[in-house]
Amino acid sequence: MKHMIHRALAALKRPFQTDSNFEDAYLAGAVDIYDLERRMSELDRRDTQRPFHLQHSV
């Protein structure tokens, strides 16, 4: 039982990937300026398609 609680607490301490970290990594993967612009447009469209309360919830 003690081992299970320790593992659960360790899992909670792992950092969660935030949206900004995901977006930065996604944009950094662009191979050229056109790919970067396409990826930026995708992220912009994604942000406008999600309801506001879901965009900024934890």
Summary of the structure (lengths in Angstrom):
residues: 58
radius of gyration: 17.2
end to end distance: 29.9
largest distance: 53.9
contacts: 96
relative contact order: 0.08
helix: 74%
strand: 0%
